[in-house]
Amino acid sequence: MRGLALIHAAGTHPLLVPKVRQHLTRLASHLLAFMFFKLDASAYPMAVAINQRLQALPAFAASHPLQQPDAPR
């Protein structure tokens, strides 16, 4: 919940934006590793829920490493 509060605060406080972006990028990369190595992420339901909401955003989904032109198919 604290992380979601920071995301909300980032919209109004310019100093928090880089930190929030950094944390969201790390979260997404960790969950990408879980998916890539076929690990069970069910122990982290909040992280999975946040990642699902992030992937619903077009800009975030387009920046996914597997959506890049040089990504392995």
C-alpha positions as CSV (number, residue, x, y, z in Angstrom):
1,M,0.0,0.0,0.0
2,R,2.9,2.3,0.8
3,G,4.2,1.9,-2.8
4,L,0.8,2.8,-4.3
5,A,0.7,5.9,-2.1
6,L,4.1,6.9,-3.5
7,I,2.9,6.4,-7.0
8,H,0.0,8.7,-6.3
9,A,2.2,11.3,-4.6
10,A,4.6,11.2,-7.6
11,G,1.9,13.0,-9.6
12,T,2.1,16.0,-7.3
13,H,5.7,16.0,-6.1
14,P,8.4,16.3,-8.8
15,L,11.2,14.9,-6.6
16,L,9.4,11.5,-6.2
17,V,8.9,10.8,-9.9
18,P,12.4,9.4,-10.6
19,K,12.4,7.2,-7.5
20,V,8.9,5.8,-8.2
21,R,9.9,5.2,-11.9
22,Q,13.0,3.4,-10.7
23,H,11.1,1.2,-8.3
24,L,8.4,0.3,-10.9
25,T,11.1,-0.6,-13.4
26,R,12.8,-2.8,-10.9
27,L,9.5,-4.5,-10.0
28,A,8.7,-5.1,-13.7
29,S,12.2,-6.5,-14.4
30,H,12.0,-8.9,-11.4
31,L,8.6,-10.2,-12.5
32,L,9.9,-10.6,-16.0
33,A,12.7,-12.8,-14.6
34,F,10.0,-14.8,-12.8
35,M,8.2,-15.3,-16.1
36,F,11.3,-16.0,-18.1
37,F,12.6,-18.7,-15.7
38,K,9.0,-20.0,-15.1
39,L,9.1,-19.3,-11.4
40,D,6.1,-19.1,-9.1
41,A,5.3,-15.5,-8.2
42,S,2.2,-16.3,-6.2
43,A,4.1,-15.5,-3.0
44,Y,4.1,-11.8,-4.1
45,P,0.4,-11.1,-4.9
46,M,0.8,-7.3,-4.4
47,A,3.7,-7.2,-6.8
48,V,1.8,-9.3,-9.4
49,A,-1.2,-7.1,-9.1
50,I,0.8,-3.9,-9.6
51,N,2.6,-5.4,-12.6
52,Q,-0.7,-6.4,-14.2
53,R,-2.0,-2.8,-13.8
54,L,1.2,-1.4,-15.2
55,Q,1.1,-3.8,-18.2
56,A,-2.4,-2.5,-18.9
57,L,-0.9,1.0,-19.6
58,P,-0.1,1.2,-23.3
59,A,3.2,3.1,-22.9
60,F,4.4,0.7,-20.2
61,A,3.4,-2.4,-22.2
62,A,5.2,-1.0,-25.3
63,S,8.4,-0.6,-23.3
64,H,8.4,-4.3,-22.2
65,P,11.7,-5.9,-23.2
66,L,10.0,-8.7,-25.1
67,Q,8.1,-6.0,-27.2
68,Q,11.4,-4.5,-28.5
69,P,12.5,-5.1,-32.1
70,D,15.6,-7.0,-31.1
71,A,13.9,-9.2,-28.6
72,P,14.3,-13.0,-29.0
73,R,11.2,-14.6,-30.5
